[in-house]
Amino acid sequence: MYVMEIFRFSLIAFIVPFLYDISILFYEKGGEGISEIIKEKPHSISVFVGSEGGFEESEADFAMQNGVK
């Protein structure tokens, strides 16, 4: 297990879905439940958690357009 350095969110949201089986964005405006996203045991998961104030809507949209659930 390792901690990824902080990069510009848009770069990470574009690249990370290609590196992990499942990428999840915890977003205050809702979305799919974890049990709906993880149906089988994945080999790897990435998780995006926003800072205090959360993600901008444009950031969440960008992430979801690039495969983040």
C-alpha positions in Angstrom: 0.0 0.0 0.0 1.3 3.5 -0.8 0.1 7.1 -0.7 0.1 8.8 -4.0 1.5 12.3 -4.2 -1.0 15.1 -4.8 -1.2 16.1 -8.4 -3.7 18.2 -10.3 -7.0 16.4 -9.9 -7.9 16.3 -13.6 -4.6 14.5 -14.4 -5.3 11.9 -11.7 -8.9 11.4 -12.6 -7.9 10.8 -16.2 -5.0 8.3 -15.5 -6.1 6.4 -12.4 -9.0 4.5 -13.9 -6.5 2.8 -16.2 -4.4 1.7 -13.3 -7.0 0.1 -11.0 -9.9 -2.3 -11.5 -12.4 0.1 -9.9 -12.1 3.9 -9.2 -14.6 5.4 -6.8 -15.3 9.1 -6.2 -16.9 9.9 -2.8 -19.1 12.9 -3.9 -21.5 14.8 -1.7 -24.1 15.1 -4.4 -24.6 11.3 -4.5 -24.2 8.6 -7.1 -24.2 4.9 -7.1 -23.8 3.0 -3.8 -20.7 1.0 -3.2 -22.6 -2.3 -3.3 -23.8 -1.3 -6.8 -20.3 -0.5 -8.0 -18.4 -3.5 -6.4 -20.2 -6.6 -7.5 -17.2 -8.9 -7.6 -14.0 -8.9 -5.6 -11.6 -6.5 -7.5 -7.9 -6.9 -7.5 -7.4 -3.1 -6.9 -9.5 -0.1 -6.0 -8.7 3.6 -6.1 -10.7 6.0 -4.0 -11.1 9.8 -4.5 -12.0 11.8 -1.3 -12.3 15.5 -1.6 -11.0 18.1 0.8 -13.3 20.0 3.2 -15.7 21.7 0.8 -15.8 18.7 -1.6 -15.3 18.5 -5.3 -16.4 21.1 -7.8 -19.2 19.8 -10.0 -16.9 20.1 -13.0 -14.3 17.9 -11.3 -16.8 15.2 -10.5 -18.2 15.3 -14.0 -14.7 15.1 -15.5 -13.8 12.1 -13.3 -17.1 10.3 -14.1 -16.6 10.9 -17.9 -13.2 9.2 -17.5 -14.4 6.0 -15.8 -14.5 6.9 -12.1 -17.7 5.8 -10.4 
